[in-house]
Amino acid sequence: RLAAMPPVVETLLVCGRSRIDEDRMWSMRTLQNLSSDASSKFGLASSREVLTLLTSAAMQESHYDERFAAVGALMNICTEPGSLVHIMNCKTVAATLVHLAHSPSTPGSVRTVACDALATIGLWLQTLASTGTVPEEVSLNPLPTHE
């Protein structure tokens, strides 16, 4: 329940912005561990500051451990369907994951986790889209198919 304590999250945010490499790395590792708890995922996802910090750390090419932990935390958060709206409303999350998945400079392990997070987001979007209905007053025009 540490993720539900604002002083703890605020401390991790401060340490995540530190100029000291070890502070940032341990902050990311702690966020990764907190995000693995099902009851913490939604709370972390609902904080734009947390998501922004994680995406920023995920782009740190010269700090592998920090980067890997940040992407791992994003992946953990993506496994919670209730977090999808927050993830998609934070523009940097999807953009960062796509960049990491396609950049030749991204280490393979980071790329794998980024791809897994994107696939998970895609699965939740597909699941939500398949439950939708077309209102009666809207004419149904199927999309063209590629034959």
Phi and psi restraints in degrees (value plus and minus 20) as a CYANA .aco file:
   2 LEU   PHI     -82.1   -42.1
   2 LEU   PSI     -55.5   -15.5
   3 ALA   PHI     -86.2   -46.2
   3 ALA   PSI     -38.4     1.6
   4 ALA   PHI    -106.8   -66.8
   4 ALA   PSI     -21.7    18.3
   5 MET   PHI    -119.8   -79.8
   5 MET   PSI      88.2   128.2
   6 PRO   PHI     -72.3   -32.3
   6 PRO   PSI     -59.7   -19.7
   7 PRO   PHI     -83.1   -43.1
   7 PRO   PSI     -53.3   -13.3
   8 VAL   PHI     -88.1   -48.1
   8 VAL   PSI     -68.4   -28.4
   9 VAL   PHI     -83.1   -43.1
   9 VAL   PSI     -61.6   -21.6
  10 GLU   PHI     -82.1   -42.1
  10 GLU   PSI     -60.8   -20.8
  11 THR   PHI     -82.0   -42.0
  11 THR   PSI     -61.7   -21.7
  12 LEU   PHI     -85.7   -45.7
  12 LEU   PSI     -56.5   -16.5
  13 LEU   PHI     -85.7   -45.7
  13 LEU   PSI     -62.8   -22.8
  14 VAL   PHI     -83.2   -43.2
  14 VAL   PSI     -66.5   -26.5
  15 CYS   PHI     -87.0   -47.0
  15 CYS   PSI     -51.7   -11.7
  16 GLY   PHI     -88.6   -48.6
  16 GLY   PSI     -38.6     1.4
  17 ARG   PHI    -122.3   -82.3
  17 ARG   PSI     -15.7    24.3
  18 SER   PHI     -84.1   -44.1
  18 SER   PSI     135.5   175.5
  19 ARG   PHI    -101.4   -61.4
  19 ARG   PSI     -30.5     9.5
  20 ILE   PHI    -110.0   -70.0
  20 ILE   PSI     100.2   140.2
  21 ASP   PHI     -74.0   -34.0
  21 ASP   PSI     -65.1   -25.1
  22 GLU   PHI     -84.4   -44.4
  22 GLU   PSI     -56.6   -16.6
  23 ASP   PHI     -80.5   -40.5
  23 ASP   PSI     -66.3   -26.3
  24 ARG   PHI     -85.0   -45.0
  24 ARG   PSI     -63.7   -23.7
  25 MET   PHI     -81.2   -41.2
  25 MET   PSI     -67.6   -27.6
  26 TRP   PHI     -89.8   -49.8
  26 TRP   PSI     -49.8    -9.8
  27 SER   PHI     -84.0   -44.0
  27 SER   PSI     -65.7   -25.7
  28 MET   PHI     -85.4   -45.4
  28 MET   PSI     -61.7   -21.7
  29 ARG   PHI     -83.4   -43.4
  29 ARG   PSI     -58.3   -18.3
  30 THR   PHI     -87.4   -47.4
  30 THR   PSI     -63.1   -23.1
  31 LEU   PHI     -82.6   -42.6
  31 LEU   PSI     -57.5   -17.5
  32 GLN   PHI     -82.6   -42.6
  32 GLN   PSI     -64.9   -24.9
  33 ASN   PHI     -85.2   -45.2
  33 ASN   PSI     -63.2   -23.2
  34 LEU   PHI     -83.1   -43.1
  34 LEU   PSI     -58.2   -18.2
  35 SER   PHI     -93.2   -53.2
  35 SER   PSI     -29.5    10.5
  36 SER   PHI    -101.2   -61.2
  36 SER   PSI     -33.6     6.4
  37 ASP   PHI    -105.2   -65.2
  37 ASP   PSI     104.8   144.8
  38 ALA   PHI     -76.2   -36.2
  38 ALA   PSI     -56.9   -16.9
  39 SER   PHI     -95.4   -55.4
  39 SER   PSI     -30.0    10.0
  40 SER   PHI    -121.2   -81.2
  40 SER   PSI     -38.8     1.2
  41 LYS   PHI     -79.1   -39.1
  41 LYS   PSI     -68.4   -28.4
  42 PHE   PHI     -84.7   -44.7
  42 PHE   PSI     -62.1   -22.1
  43 GLY   PHI     -81.8   -41.8
  43 GLY   PSI     -61.6   -21.6
  44 LEU   PHI     -88.0   -48.0
  44 LEU   PSI     -59.8   -19.8
  45 ALA   PHI     -87.5   -47.5
  45 ALA   PSI     -49.0    -9.0
  46 SER   PHI     -98.7   -58.7
  46 SER   PSI     -25.0    15.0
  47 SER   PHI    -118.5   -78.5
  47 SER   PSI      88.0   128.0
  48 ARG   PHI     -79.6   -39.6
  48 ARG   PSI     -53.6   -13.6
  49 GLU   PHI     -82.8   -42.8
  49 GLU   PSI     -61.3   -21.3
  50 VAL   PHI     -85.5   -45.5
  50 VAL   PSI     -67.8   -27.8
  51 LEU   PHI     -81.8   -41.8
  51 LEU   PSI     -61.5   -21.5
  52 THR   PHI     -84.9   -44.9
  52 THR   PSI     -62.1   -22.1
  53 LEU   PHI     -82.9   -42.9
  53 LEU   PSI     -63.2   -23.2
  54 LEU   PHI     -83.6   -43.6
  54 LEU   PSI     -61.9   -21.9
  55 THR   PHI     -88.2   -48.2
  55 THR   PSI     -57.2   -17.2
  56 SER   PHI     -83.5   -43.5
  56 SER   PSI     -65.2   -25.2
  57 ALA   PHI     -86.6   -46.6
  57 ALA   PSI     -53.9   -13.9
  58 ALA   PHI     -85.3   -45.3
  58 ALA   PSI     -40.9    -0.9
  59 MET   PHI    -112.3   -72.3
  59 MET   PSI     -19.5    20.5
  60 GLN   PHI     -97.0   -57.0
  60 GLN   PSI      70.7   110.7
  61 GLU   PHI     -81.8   -41.8
  61 GLU   PSI     -50.8   -10.8
  62 SER   PHI    -109.0   -69.0
  62 SER   PSI     -19.6    20.4
  63 HIS   PHI    -147.1  -107.1
  63 HIS   PSI      63.0   103.0
  64 TYR   PHI     -78.0   -38.0
  64 TYR   PSI     -69.7   -29.7
  65 ASP   PHI     -81.3   -41.3
  65 ASP   PSI     -62.9   -22.9
  66 GLU   PHI     -83.1   -43.1
  66 GLU   PSI     -64.3   -24.3
  67 ARG   PHI     -84.0   -44.0
  67 ARG   PSI     -66.9   -26.9
  68 PHE   PHI     -84.4   -44.4
  68 PHE   PSI     -61.7   -21.7
  69 ALA   PHI     -85.3   -45.3
  69 ALA   PSI     -59.1   -19.1
  70 ALA   PHI     -85.4   -45.4
  70 ALA   PSI     -63.9   -23.9
  71 VAL   PHI     -87.4   -47.4
  71 VAL   PSI     -56.9   -16.9
  72 GLY   PHI     -82.2   -42.2
  72 GLY   PSI     -59.6   -19.6
  73 ALA   PHI     -85.6   -45.6
  73 ALA   PSI     -62.2   -22.2
  74 LEU   PHI     -81.5   -41.5
  74 LEU   PSI     -61.9   -21.9
  75 MET   PHI     -81.6   -41.6
  75 MET   PSI     -65.7   -25.7
  76 ASN   PHI     -78.4   -38.4
  76 ASN   PSI     -63.4   -23.4
  77 ILE   PHI     -85.4   -45.4
  77 ILE   PSI     -56.4   -16.4
  78 CYS   PHI     -85.6   -45.6
  78 CYS   PSI     -40.6    -0.6
  79 THR   PHI     -97.0   -57.0
  79 THR   PSI     -26.2    13.8
  80 GLU   PHI    -118.0   -78.0
  80 GLU   PSI      91.7   131.7
  81 PRO   PHI     -80.7   -40.7
  81 PRO   PSI     -49.0    -9.0
  82 GLY   PHI     -88.9   -48.9
  82 GLY   PSI     -34.2     5.8
  83 SER   PHI    -108.0   -68.0
  83 SER   PSI     -28.4    11.6
  84 LEU   PHI     -77.1   -37.1
  84 LEU   PSI     -63.9   -23.9
  85 VAL   PHI     -82.8   -42.8
  85 VAL   PSI     -63.9   -23.9
  86 HIS   PHI     -85.3   -45.3
  86 HIS   PSI     -60.3   -20.3
  87 ILE   PHI     -82.9   -42.9
  87 ILE   PSI     -65.1   -25.1
  88 MET   PHI     -94.5   -54.5
  88 MET   PSI     -46.3    -6.3
  89 ASN   PHI     -97.9   -57.9
  89 ASN   PSI     -38.6     1.4
  90 CYS   PHI    -113.5   -73.5
  90 CYS   PSI      78.5   118.5
  91 LYS   PHI     -75.0   -35.0
  91 LYS   PSI     -48.2    -8.2
  92 THR   PHI     -94.4   -54.4
  92 THR   PSI     -42.0    -2.0
  93 VAL   PHI     -86.2   -46.2
  93 VAL   PSI     -78.3   -38.3
  94 ALA   PHI     -82.4   -42.4
  94 ALA   PSI     -62.3   -22.3
  95 ALA   PHI     -81.5   -41.5
  95 ALA   PSI     -62.0   -22.0
  96 THR   PHI     -85.3   -45.3
  96 THR   PSI     -65.9   -25.9
  97 LEU   PHI     -82.9   -42.9
  97 LEU   PSI     -60.7   -20.7
  98 VAL   PHI     -85.1   -45.1
  98 VAL   PSI     -63.4   -23.4
  99 HIS   PHI     -79.9   -39.9
  99 HIS   PSI     -67.7   -27.7
 100 LEU   PHI     -83.5   -43.5
 100 LEU   PSI     -54.7   -14.7
 101 ALA   PHI     -90.5   -50.5
 101 ALA   PSI     -46.2    -6.2
 102 HIS   PHI    -131.9   -91.9
 102 HIS   PSI     -30.3     9.7
 103 SER   PHI     -97.3   -57.3
 103 SER   PSI     108.9   148.9
 104 PRO   PHI     -86.6   -46.6
 104 PRO   PSI     -37.0     3.0
 105 SER   PHI    -107.9   -67.9
 105 SER   PSI     -23.7    16.3
 106 THR   PHI     -98.3   -58.3
 106 THR   PSI     107.7   147.7
 107 PRO   PHI     -79.1   -39.1
 107 PRO   PSI     128.4   168.4
 108 GLY   PHI     -75.5   -35.5
 108 GLY   PSI     -60.4   -20.4
 109 SER   PHI     -86.6   -46.6
 109 SER   PSI     -58.7   -18.7
 110 VAL   PHI     -89.0   -49.0
 110 VAL   PSI     -61.5   -21.5
 111 ARG   PHI     -81.1   -41.1
 111 ARG   PSI     -61.8   -21.8
 112 THR   PHI     -81.6   -41.6
 112 THR   PSI     -65.3   -25.3
 113 VAL   PHI     -86.9   -46.9
 113 VAL   PSI     -60.2   -20.2
 114 ALA   PHI     -82.3   -42.3
 114 ALA   PSI     -63.1   -23.1
 115 CYS   PHI     -83.9   -43.9
 115 CYS   PSI     -60.1   -20.1
 116 ASP   PHI     -83.5   -43.5
 116 ASP   PSI     -61.7   -21.7
 117 ALA   PHI     -83.6   -43.6
 117 ALA   PSI     -63.5   -23.5
 118 LEU   PHI     -82.7   -42.7
 118 LEU   PSI     -61.2   -21.2
 119 ALA   PHI     -83.8   -43.8
 119 ALA   PSI     -58.9   -18.9
 120 THR   PHI     -85.7   -45.7
 120 THR   PSI     -64.5   -24.5
 121 ILE   PHI     -79.6   -39.6
 121 ILE   PSI     -64.9   -24.9
 122 GLY   PHI     -79.6   -39.6
 122 GLY   PSI     -59.3   -19.3
 123 LEU   PHI     -84.1   -44.1
 123 LEU   PSI     -64.8   -24.8
 124 TRP   PHI     -84.3   -44.3
 124 TRP   PSI     -60.3   -20.3
 125 LEU   PHI     -84.3   -44.3
 125 LEU   PSI     -61.7   -21.7
 126 GLN   PHI     -84.0   -44.0
 126 GLN   PSI     -61.6   -21.6
 127 THR   PHI     -82.7   -42.7
 127 THR   PSI     -64.7   -24.7
 128 LEU   PHI     -84.9   -44.9
 128 LEU   PSI     -61.8   -21.8
 129 ALA   PHI     -85.0   -45.0
 129 ALA   PSI     -54.9   -14.9
 130 SER   PHI     -92.9   -52.9
 130 SER   PSI     -36.7     3.3
 131 THR   PHI    -113.5   -73.5
 131 THR   PSI     -24.4    15.6
 132 GLY   PHI     -97.3   -57.3
 132 GLY   PSI     138.6   178.6
 133 THR   PHI    -149.1  -109.1
 133 THR   PSI     137.1   177.1
 134 VAL   PHI    -112.0   -72.0
 134 VAL   PSI     104.8   144.8
 135 PRO   PHI     -78.3   -38.3
 135 PRO   PSI     129.4   169.4
 136 GLU   PHI     -80.2   -40.2
 136 GLU   PSI     -53.5   -13.5
 137 GLU   PHI     -98.4   -58.4
 137 GLU   PSI     -25.1    14.9
 138 VAL   PHI    -121.0   -81.0
 138 VAL   PSI     109.3   149.3
 139 SER   PHI     -93.4   -53.4
 139 SER   PSI     119.7   159.7
 140 LEU   PHI    -105.0   -65.0
 140 LEU   PSI      90.7   130.7
 141 ASN   PHI    -138.6   -98.6
 141 ASN   PSI      80.8   120.8
 142 PRO   PHI     -83.1   -43.1
 142 PRO   PSI     128.5   168.5
 143 LEU   PHI     -90.3   -50.3
 143 LEU   PSI     128.3   168.3
 144 PRO   PHI     -86.2   -46.2
 144 PRO   PSI     129.9   169.9
 145 THR   PHI    -127.5   -87.5
 145 THR   PSI     138.2   178.2
 146 HIS   PHI    -114.8   -74.8
 146 HIS   PSI      92.1   132.1
